Amino acid sequence: MNDIHDQIEPSTQMPGNRGQWGTNWTPSRRRFLTLTGLALGGAALGLGTSACGTAQTGSSAGQAKGRAGAAGETLFVAGFQWGPPKSFNPLAAQPDWPTNVQAGNQSQFIYETLVRFNLLDGSLSPGLAKELQQPDDNTFVLPLQDGTKWSDGSELTADDVVFTFELGKTATVTFSTLWQYIDSVEATDPRTVEFKVKSKPYNPIFVKNFIASVAIVPKAVFGSISPDKISSETNLKPIGSGPFLLDKYDPTQVNLKRNDNYWGKTVFGTPPMTTINHPIFKSNNDGDLKLESGEIDVSQQFTAQIWKMWESGKPVSTWSKKKPYHVPGNIPFLIFNLNTKGLDNPKVRLAIAYSIDYANIATTAMSDYSDPANASLIIPSGYESKFYDSAAVQAEGWKFDPAKAKDILENELKAKKGSDGIYELPDGTKLGGWKLITPTGWTDWNTACEIVAKSVKEVGIDISTEFPQAPTAIARWQNGDFDLCMNSYTGVSPASPWIRFRDALDDRGVPDRGKAAFWNYGRFKNPEVATHLDAAAGAKSDAEAKTAYAALDKIYRENVPAVPLMYRPLSFYEFNASNWENFPTEENPYAPPMWSGAGIQWLFKIKKVGT
């Protein structure tokens, strides 16, 4: 399944905790079962072939009527769930849809956060809290919205918020790292929460990241569970604060029903759909076909050449109708193991960087959903663009230039080609026989790896690909058991690009090879990184932060511990307006193209076609 890795990106998690990935990946494909359970008069999901025909999807003779009956009141979602649900515990390492809020790619349908991040401008909008106040450098104050309640009718108070965050002290949860940066979380009154940020290490942006991503849970439910069992609790009857309730689930679907007693109706409104249904498909192809037909309304699957759907007249769209169609939110990298002989030489790594056909990766592997990647750890568009130094990238960086790669090899490294066409260094080190790994089935990444291998082979460097099952690949990433790997570091968040620089360059807290690391898989070390990274974390202005990031990016380009291969969205955002319309787009940007954070705004504002 070629999009599952969108749910396995590194994040701001506890070192040593498998919940680092906050994922629901499934290593094998499961048999697809016909969707049941919706009030469709016994009909299966195949709405386009039902008795009502194409008129159900609003595609008959230009009519826009939408689906009839219960299906018309349902929002059909695809791309998050790939196996039978097992846990709806947002504190678990691998919760099922839609409770994997902390992974940063699922909506707050059942559990909510205090504030909501917007990847377009970096703003934090209200959630359970009215706002995030900062009366001084070391204090964050969050007053709760009036009338916050749990779905069982009980009051949601500051005590629940404090309880949730303090689980990071005692339980194995994904936000335990927060306590490296805060002294306390206190309820100053029943409706107000106060975070005290440590002066050393001082990292308010990292704290904001947790405040915006941690799903608040009810103390009355989780307080009775032993801390050592919190993450293993399945929570199959979740009591949340969000606008939807878990209705039912089975190996074919997860179905939510609207919570008509939702506390936030006066603040956010009432969602127009009465039901949200996520069919569990066996492959992306099933979801793609049903998105095109209007039987799936909104999807986050990697759908190749999606523009062909709207060119054929289907009411399908993404955020933009022009390249790269999606807003970038992450950077998958070619990561070097700096303990591998030959790859421990930065000039060899630089030659590889010049050898890679980035435009081909963007067009072929990413289906034109990416611009060619640049020599920076900062995404050059969107929220992070204010920190991006295009002049420095042009002056100090690399691009696809095979002639330059050969010049580095022959004139700087004095390497010579052997009889097999592969370069050798003067000490006899052969530049090849290396394996590049990423999980099998991640087809866009697999394709990118194949392009890398072909590109460098044409220059005279021998890299071959290897695609193990995801659990094996992840273990090898973490343990440093690879020559090269393709993987992402953390995406756009309130803590970016700081956290991506941390992930790629910081060796603090990273064990030696053979033990699991959760960032800096190549084990890069540079004594100047910590100073600049700490300066960026504690910067009092964007200008101050940009100076620190410039110093870090310079270290990065001089040492080339990893090479950006593409830009990806945090999660794919695609919709078919046959049944629901007024989705946010670049022309109608009332909400960001996100499933998480501030993206939930569109859930309340889309409209039933024909109403």
C-alpha positions in Angstrom: 0.0 0.0 0.0 1.8 3.0 -1.2 0.6 5.6 1.3 0.8 3.8 4.6 4.1 5.5 5.4 2.3 8.8 5.8 1.3 7.4 9.2 4.8 6.3 10.2 6.7 9.6 10.2 9.0 10.3 13.1 7.5 12.8 15.6 8.1 14.5 18.9 8.1 11.3 20.9 9.7 9.6 23.8 13.1 8.1 23.1 12.9 4.4 23.4 9.2 4.2 22.9 7.8 2.4 19.9 5.0 4.9 20.0 7.5 7.2 18.3 5.7 6.5 15.1 2.1 6.9 16.4 1.0 4.7 13.5 -1.5 2.2 12.4 0.5 0.5 9.7 -0.3 -3.1 8.6 2.5 -5.1 7.0 0.3 -7.3 4.9 -2.7 -6.8 2.7 -5.9 -8.1 4.0 -8.9 -9.5 2.1 -11.4 -6.8 1.4 -14.9 -7.5 2.8 -18.0 -5.8 1.5 -19.1 -2.8 3.6 -22.0 -3.5 5.9 -23.8 -1.7 8.7 -24.9 1.5 7.1 -28.6 2.2 6.7 -28.6 1.6 3.0 -31.5 -0.8 2.8 -29.0 -3.7 2.6 -26.9 -2.1 -0.1 -23.1 -2.4 -0.1 -20.8 0.5 -0.5 -20.9 0.4 -4.3 -23.3 3.3 -4.5 -22.6 4.0 -8.1 -24.1 0.7 -9.1 -27.1 0.9 -6.8 -30.7 1.2 -7.8 -30.4 5.0 -7.9 -27.6 4.9 -10.4 -25.3 7.8 -11.2 -27.8 10.3 -9.9 -26.7 9.3 -6.4 -23.3 10.9 -7.1 -24.7 13.9 -8.8 -23.1 13.0 -12.1 -26.2 12.5 -14.3 -26.8 15.1 -17.0 -24.9 17.7 -14.9 -27.3 17.4 -12.0 -26.0 17.9 -8.5 -28.3 16.0 -6.2 -25.9 14.0 -4.2 -26.5 10.5 -2.8 -29.9 9.5 -1.6 -30.9 8.2 1.8 -28.5 7.5 4.7 -25.6 7.4 2.3 -26.3 11.0 1.4 -26.0 12.1 5.0 -22.7 10.2 5.4 -19.2 11.5 4.8 -17.1 8.6 3.4 -13.4 8.8 4.2 -10.5 6.7 3.0 -6.8 6.3 3.5 -6.2 6.0 7.2 -7.3 2.5 8.2 -5.8 -0.6 6.6 -6.7 -3.5 8.9 -9.2 -4.6 11.5 -9.5 -2.0 14.3 -8.0 -3.1 17.7 -7.6 0.0 19.8 -9.3 3.4 20.1 -6.9 4.6 22.8 -5.2 7.9 21.7 -2.5 7.1 24.3 -1.6 3.8 22.6 1.4 3.3 20.4 -0.8 2.4 17.4 -4.4 3.6 17.9 -6.9 3.1 15.1 -8.7 5.7 13.1 -9.8 8.3 14.1 -8.1 8.3 17.5 -4.5 8.6 16.3 -4.6 12.4 16.9 -1.1 12.6 18.3 0.4 11.3 15.1 -0.5 14.6 13.5 -2.5 13.2 10.6 -6.0 12.4 11.9 -8.9 14.6 12.7 -10.2 15.5 16.1 -13.5 13.7 15.6 -13.5 11.9 19.0 -10.6 13.4 21.0 -9.5 17.0 20.8 -6.4 19.1 21.6 -6.2 22.4 23.4 -5.2 24.4 20.3 -5.0 23.6 16.6 -2.0 24.1 14.3 -2.3 25.5 10.8 0.4 24.4 8.4 -0.2 27.4 6.1 0.8 30.1 8.5 1.9 28.4 11.7 -0.9 29.9 13.7 -2.6 28.1 16.6 -6.4 28.4 16.6 -8.8 27.6 19.5 -9.7 24.0 20.4 -10.6 23.0 23.8 -8.9 26.1 24.9 -9.9 29.6 23.9 -6.3 30.7 23.2 -2.7 30.2 24.2 -1.5 33.2 26.2 2.2 33.8 27.0 2.4 36.4 29.9 6.2 35.8 30.1 8.9 33.8 28.5 8.4 30.8 30.7 4.6 30.6 31.0 1.8 29.5 28.8 -1.8 30.0 30.0 -4.7 28.3 28.4 -8.3 29.2 29.5 -10.7 26.5 28.5 -13.7 27.1 26.3 -17.0 27.6 28.2 -19.0 24.5 28.7 -16.5 21.8 27.6 -17.9 18.4 28.2 -17.2 14.7 27.6 -19.5 12.7 25.5 -21.0 11.1 28.6 -22.2 14.5 29.7 -19.6 15.0 32.4 -17.7 18.3 32.6 -14.3 18.5 31.0 -12.1 20.6 33.3 -8.6 21.8 33.8 -8.0 18.8 36.0 -8.5 16.5 33.0 -5.9 18.5 31.1 -3.4 18.3 33.9 -4.0 14.6 34.4 -3.4 14.0 30.6 -0.1 15.8 30.5 1.1 14.3 33.8 0.7 10.9 32.3 4.0 11.7 30.6 5.7 11.4 33.9 4.4 7.9 34.8 3.2 6.2 31.7 4.8 5.1 28.4 3.1 7.7 26.2 4.3 9.5 23.1 4.5 12.9 24.8 6.8 12.0 27.7 9.6 14.0 26.1 7.6 17.1 27.0 8.8 16.8 30.6 12.4 17.5 29.6 11.2 21.0 28.8 8.6 21.9 31.4 8.6 22.2 35.2 4.9 21.9 35.7 1.4 21.8 34.4 -1.2 23.2 36.9 -4.8 24.0 37.1 -4.8 27.5 38.4 -8.6 27.3 38.6 -11.2 24.7 37.3 -11.1 26.3 33.8 -7.5 27.4 33.3 -4.3 25.5 32.8 -0.8 26.9 33.2 2.4 25.4 31.8 5.8 26.5 33.2 8.6 26.2 30.7 12.1 25.3 31.9 14.8 27.9 31.6 17.3 25.2 30.8 16.9 23.6 28.3 14.7 26.4 27.1 12.5 25.3 24.2 9.1 27.0 24.1 8.4 26.0 20.5 8.7 22.3 21.4 6.3 22.8 24.3 3.8 24.5 22.0 4.1 21.5 19.7 2.9 19.2 22.4 0.2 21.6 23.6 -1.2 21.5 20.0 -0.9 17.8 19.5 -1.7 16.0 22.7 -5.3 14.6 22.8 -6.9 15.3 26.1 -8.5 12.3 27.8 -10.9 12.0 30.7 -9.4 11.4 34.1 -12.5 9.6 35.2 -11.7 6.9 32.6 -8.0 6.7 32.4 -7.3 7.5 36.0 -8.4 4.1 37.1 -5.9 2.4 34.8 -2.4 1.5 36.1 0.2 3.8 34.4 2.1 0.7 33.1 -1.1 -0.4 31.3 -2.2 2.9 30.0 -0.7 2.4 26.5 -2.1 -1.1 26.2 -5.7 -0.2 27.1 -7.8 -0.8 24.0 -10.6 1.7 25.0 -13.1 0.1 22.6 -15.9 2.4 23.9 -14.2 5.8 23.9 -15.5 8.7 25.8 -14.2 11.8 24.1 -15.0 15.5 23.8 -15.2 15.7 20.0 -18.2 16.2 17.6 -18.5 12.5 16.8 -19.0 9.2 18.7 -17.7 5.7 17.8 -20.8 3.9 16.4 -19.5 0.5 15.3 -16.5 -1.1 13.7 -15.6 -4.4 12.2 -12.9 -5.7 9.7 -14.6 -3.8 6.9 -15.3 -0.4 8.4 -15.2 2.1 11.2 -18.4 4.1 11.5 -18.9 7.3 13.6 -22.1 9.0 14.4 -22.6 12.7 15.2 -22.6 13.7 18.8 -25.7 16.0 18.9 -24.8 17.0 22.4 -21.3 18.2 21.4 -20.2 21.0 23.7 -18.7 23.0 20.8 -21.8 23.7 18.9 -21.9 27.3 20.0 -18.2 27.8 19.2 -17.7 25.7 16.0 -21.2 24.8 14.9 -22.7 21.5 14.0 -21.2 19.2 11.3 -23.7 18.7 8.5 -23.2 15.0 8.2 -24.8 12.6 10.6 -22.3 9.8 10.0 -18.7 9.5 9.0 -17.7 6.1 7.6 -14.2 4.8 6.8 -14.3 1.6 4.6 -11.3 -0.6 5.1 -9.9 -1.4 1.7 -7.3 -3.9 0.7 -5.4 -1.5 -1.5 -5.1 2.1 -2.7 -6.7 1.1 -6.0 -10.1 0.4 -4.3 -10.0 3.8 -2.7 -8.9 5.6 -5.8 -11.7 4.1 -7.9 -14.4 5.0 -5.3 -13.0 8.5 -5.0 -13.3 9.0 -8.7 -16.9 7.6 -8.7 -18.0 9.8 -5.8 -18.4 6.8 -3.4 -15.5 8.2 -1.3 -15.9 11.9 -0.5 -12.5 12.7 0.9 -9.3 10.8 0.9 -5.7 11.0 2.1 -4.3 8.2 -0.1 -1.5 8.7 -2.5 -3.4 8.8 -5.7 -1.2 8.9 -8.8 -2.0 11.5 -11.5 -5.2 12.6 -9.7 -5.5 15.5 -12.2 -6.7 13.0 -14.8 -9.9 12.6 -12.7 -10.9 16.3 -13.1 -9.7 16.4 -16.6 -12.2 13.7 -17.4 -15.0 15.8 -15.9 -15.1 14.3 -12.4 -15.8 16.8 -9.5 -12.5 15.8 -7.9 -9.9 18.2 -6.6 -6.9 18.7 -4.3 -5.9 21.9 -2.6 -4.6 23.3 -5.9 -5.4 22.5 -9.6 -1.8 23.3 -10.5 1.5 21.6 -9.7 2.4 20.4 -7.1 -1.3 20.2 -6.2 -0.6 19.7 -2.5 1.0 21.8 0.3 4.3 20.4 1.3 4.7 19.4 4.9 7.5 16.9 5.1 10.8 15.9 3.5 11.7 12.2 2.8 15.5 11.9 2.8 18.2 9.7 1.5 20.0 9.1 4.8 23.6 7.9 5.0 25.1 5.6 7.6 28.2 7.5 8.5 29.8 4.4 9.9 29.8 2.7 6.5 33.3 2.9 4.9 33.2 5.2 1.9 30.0 6.9 3.0 31.9 8.2 6.0 33.5 10.7 3.6 31.5 13.9 3.1 32.9 14.4 -0.4 31.5 11.0 -1.4 28.2 12.0 0.0 28.3 15.3 -1.9 29.1 13.4 -5.1 26.0 11.3 -4.6 23.9 14.4 -3.9 25.0 15.8 -7.3 24.2 12.5 -9.0 20.5 12.3 -8.1 17.9 13.2 -10.7 15.5 15.2 -8.4 13.2 16.3 -11.2 12.6 12.7 -12.2 11.8 11.8 -8.6 9.3 14.7 -8.3 7.6 13.7 -11.6 7.8 10.0 -11.6 7.9 8.9 -8.0 5.8 11.7 -6.6 3.4 12.0 -9.6 4.3 15.8 -9.9 3.1 16.3 -6.3 6.5 17.8 -5.4 8.9 20.4 -6.7 12.5 19.1 -7.1 14.1 19.0 -3.7 16.6 21.6 -2.6 19.8 21.4 -0.5 18.2 22.5 2.8 16.5 21.0 5.8 13.8 23.7 5.5 10.8 23.4 3.3 10.9 26.4 1.0 7.2 27.1 0.9 4.4 27.5 3.4 4.9 28.2 7.1 8.7 27.4 7.0 9.5 29.6 4.1 10.2 32.6 6.3 13.3 30.7 7.5 14.5 29.5 4.1 17.5 31.2 2.6 17.3 30.7 -1.1 20.5 32.6 -1.8 22.5 30.4 0.5 21.0 27.3 -1.0 21.9 28.4 -4.5 25.5 29.4 -3.5 26.3 26.5 -1.2 24.0 23.7 -2.2 23.9 21.0 -4.9 21.6 20.1 -7.8 21.4 17.3 -10.3 24.8 17.6 -12.1 26.5 14.3 -13.0 29.5 16.2 -14.4 30.0 17.9 -11.1 29.7 14.6 -9.3 32.4 13.1 -11.5 34.6 16.1 -11.0 34.4 15.7 -7.2 35.2 12.0 -7.5 38.1 12.3 -9.9 39.7 15.7 -9.0 38.9 16.1 -5.3 38.9 12.5 -4.2 41.3 11.2 -6.8 39.1 8.2 -7.3 39.5 6.0 -10.3 37.1 3.7 -12.1 37.6 0.0 -11.9 37.0 -2.5 -14.7 33.3 -2.7 -13.7 32.9 1.1 -14.1 32.6 1.7 -10.3 35.0 4.3 -8.7 37.5 3.3 -6.0 39.2 5.7 -3.6 43.0 5.8 -3.5 43.0 3.6 -0.3 41.1 0.9 -2.3 37.6 1.6 -0.9 35.1 0.8 -3.5 32.2 3.2 -3.9 29.6 0.6 -4.1 28.1 -2.6 -3.0 25.8 -0.5 -0.8 22.2 -1.3 -0.1 19.5 1.4 0.0 16.5 0.2 2.1 12.9 1.4 2.6 9.8 -0.7 3.2 8.3 -2.8 0.5 4.9 -1.6 -0.8 5.7 2.1 -0.3 5.6 2.4 -4.1 6.4 6.1 -4.5 9.4 5.7 -2.1 10.4 2.5 -3.8 10.4 4.3 -7.1 12.4 7.2 -5.7 15.0 4.7 -4.4 15.2 3.0 -7.8 15.8 6.4 -9.4 18.6 7.2 -6.9 20.3 3.8 -7.6 20.0 4.3 -11.4 21.3 8.0 -11.2 24.4 7.2 -9.1 25.2 4.1 -11.2 25.4 6.2 -14.3 28.0 8.3 -12.5 30.0 5.3 -11.3 28.7 4.6 -7.8 27.1 1.3 -7.0 23.9 1.4 -4.9 21.2 -1.3 -5.1 17.8 -1.2 -3.5 16.3 -3.5 -0.9 12.7 -3.3 0.2 12.1 -5.4 3.4 8.8 -5.5 5.3 8.0 -2.3 7.3 8.8 -3.7 10.7 12.2 -5.0 9.5 13.0 -1.7 7.8 12.0 0.3 10.9 14.1 -1.8 13.2 17.1 -1.4 10.8 16.7 2.4 10.6 16.6 2.6 14.3 19.6 0.3 15.0 21.8 1.8 12.3 21.8 -1.5 10.3 21.9 -0.1 6.8 24.2 1.6 4.3 21.6 4.0 3.1 17.9 4.3 3.9 15.0 6.5 2.8 12.9 7.9 5.6 11.4 11.1 6.7 12.2 13.2 9.7 9.5 15.3 11.5 7.1 17.3 9.4 5.8 20.9 9.7 4.6 21.6 13.2 4.8 24.4 15.8 8.3 23.2 16.4 9.5 23.1 12.8 12.0 23.5 11.3 13.8 23.2 14.7 12.7 19.6 15.1 13.9 18.6 11.7 17.3 20.0 12.3 17.3 18.1 15.7 16.2 14.9 13.9 18.9 15.2 11.2 21.9 16.7 13.1 21.7 16.4 16.9 23.5 13.4 18.5 22.3 14.2 22.0 20.2 11.3 23.2 21.1 9.1 20.2 22.6 5.7 21.1 25.4 4.0 19.2 24.6 1.6 16.4 22.9 -1.5 17.6 20.5 0.3 19.9 17.3 2.0 18.8 17.5 5.6 17.9 14.5 7.7 17.1 16.2 10.5 15.2 19.6 11.0 13.6 19.6 7.4 12.2 23.0 8.0 10.4 24.6 9.0 13.8 25.9 12.4 12.6 28.0 14.3 15.0 29.2 17.9 15.0 30.2 19.9 18.1 28.6 23.1 16.9 25.1 21.7 16.3 24.0 21.9 20.0 24.8 25.6 20.4 22.9 26.7 17.2 20.0 24.3 17.9 19.5 25.6 21.4 19.7 29.2 20.1 17.0 28.4 17.5 14.8 26.8 20.2 15.0 29.8 22.5 14.9 32.6 19.8 12.9 35.6 20.7 12.2 36.6 17.1 12.0 35.1 13.7 15.1 37.0 12.7 17.0 35.5 15.6 15.8 32.0 14.7 16.6 32.4 11.0 20.2 33.2 12.0 20.5 30.0 14.0 18.9 28.0 11.2 21.2 29.5 8.7 24.2 28.3 10.7 22.7 24.8 11.0 21.8 24.6 7.4 25.4 25.5 6.5 26.7 22.7 8.7 24.2 20.4 7.0 25.3 21.3 3.5 29.0 21.1 4.4 28.6 17.6 5.8 25.7 16.1 3.8 24.4 13.5 6.4 21.2 13.2 4.3 19.9 14.4 1.0 16.3 15.6 0.5 14.6 13.6 -2.2 11.1 15.1 -2.4 8.5 17.2 -0.6 5.4 15.6 0.6 2.2 16.8 2.3 1.7 16.0 6.0 -1.1 13.8 4.6 -2.8 13.8 1.3 -6.0 15.9 0.9 -8.3 15.0 -2.0 -12.0 15.2 -2.4 -14.9 14.5 -4.7 -17.7 17.2 -4.5 -20.5 14.9 -5.8 -22.2 14.7 -2.5 -20.5 17.4 -0.3 -19.1 20.7 -1.5 -17.4 23.8 -0.2 -14.2 22.0 0.6 -11.3 24.4 1.2 -9.0 25.0 -1.7 -6.3 27.5 -2.7 -9.1 29.6 -4.2 -11.3 29.1 -1.1 -8.7 29.0 1.7 -11.0 29.2 4.8 -9.2 26.2 6.3 -5.9 24.5 5.7 -5.7 21.3 3.6 -5.1 19.2 6.7 -6.8 16.4 8.5 -5.3 17.2 11.8 -5.2 20.5 13.8 -6.9 23.4 12.3 -8.0 21.2 9.3 -11.1 20.2 11.3 -12.6 23.5 10.4 -13.8 22.3 7.1 -15.7 19.5 8.7 -18.2 22.1 10.0 -18.3 24.1 6.8 -18.8 21.7 3.9 -22.3 21.5 2.6 -24.6 18.9 1.2 -24.9 19.2 -2.6 -28.3 20.6 -3.6 -29.0 22.3 -0.2 
